[in-house]
Amino acid sequence: AQSVTQPDIHITVSEGASLELRCNYSYGATPYLFWYVQSPGQGLQLLLKYFSGDTLVQGIKGFEAEFKRSQSSFNLRKPSVHWSDAAEYFCAVAPVGPYDMRFGAGTRLTVKP
Amino acid sequence: DTGVSQDPRHKITKRGQNVTFRCDPISEHNRLYWYRQTLGQGPEFLTYFQNEAQLEKSRLLSDRFSAERPKGSFSTLEIQRTEQGDSAMYLCASSLEEGQGGHEQYFGPGTRLTVT
């Protein structure tokens, strides 16, 4: 079945440590790929997106993500996490076009002081 | 650009009542989307509009749900005869078309519905 998988439900990292959030998808062709962040009581904010071209994409707030076609993955990274990064992170995939977006279940990030 | 707004932010209703939510998209965006998000899950697509035309509906959108965008601007989502299983966050998003550079959706803060 076609799906978006975020294997980690909850991750805890110390402030200043590096972060990697995993996302795998199972769609035939390379879809549009997105990472969104959701803080409590807030809507979703787009961190970055990939459509084509350079497989390493830079986003806002110091985040980056790498598309790996062979692994059907689009993992999110940040070299040094800040306390304000604590939130829920969603990977989203649009197999057909940007209007056809499917979300993973999310990864909740906790940042320890 | 004031972003996507949704009203109300919170709604508590009794089972069997009807509720209506409103979404005001970013003004120049001709696409508008509705999603439902339950606790611990990502948003699930419900429906989307291009201008006033409703182009796609999810199977999640039972016959108790109806959405409109009569003038291609704001949209309403109505749930009739609410059930406890309808309790969720209802998110609205908007975008341009792909041909206009619309590769991303901008989300509103959501309406949290609690059915008692």
Contacts between the chains, C-beta under 8 A, distances in Angstrom:
chain1	res1	chain2	res2	distance
A	4	B	42	7.8
A	32	B	103	6.9
A	34	B	104	7.0
A	36	B	107	7.7
A	41	B	109	7.4
A	42	B	109	6.2
A	43	B	4	7.2
A	43	B	91	6.6
A	43	B	107	4.0
A	43	B	108	5.3
A	43	B	109	4.5
A	43	B	110	5.8
A	44	B	43	7.3
A	44	B	91	7.2
A	44	B	93	7.9
A	44	B	107	4.3
A	45	B	107	7.5
A	46	B	104	5.3
A	46	B	105	7.8
A	46	B	106	7.5
A	49	B	103	6.4
A	49	B	104	5.8
A	51	B	103	6.3
A	90	B	42	5.0
A	90	B	43	7.6
A	92	B	42	7.5
A	97	B	98	6.1
A	98	B	95	6.5
A	98	B	98	6.0
A	98	B	102	6.4
A	98	B	103	5.1
A	98	B	104	6.6
A	98	B	105	7.0
A	99	B	31	6.4
A	99	B	33	7.2
A	99	B	48	5.7
A	99	B	55	7.9
A	99	B	56	7.6
A	99	B	95	7.4
A	100	B	45	7.8
A	101	B	33	8.0
A	101	B	45	6.7
A	101	B	105	6.6
A	102	B	45	7.2
A	103	B	42	3.1
A	103	B	43	5.1
A	103	B	44	7.4
A	104	B	42	5.4
A	105	B	40	7.0
A	105	B	41	5.5
A	105	B	42	5.4
A	106	B	40	7.5
A	106	B	41	7.2
A	106	B	42	5.3
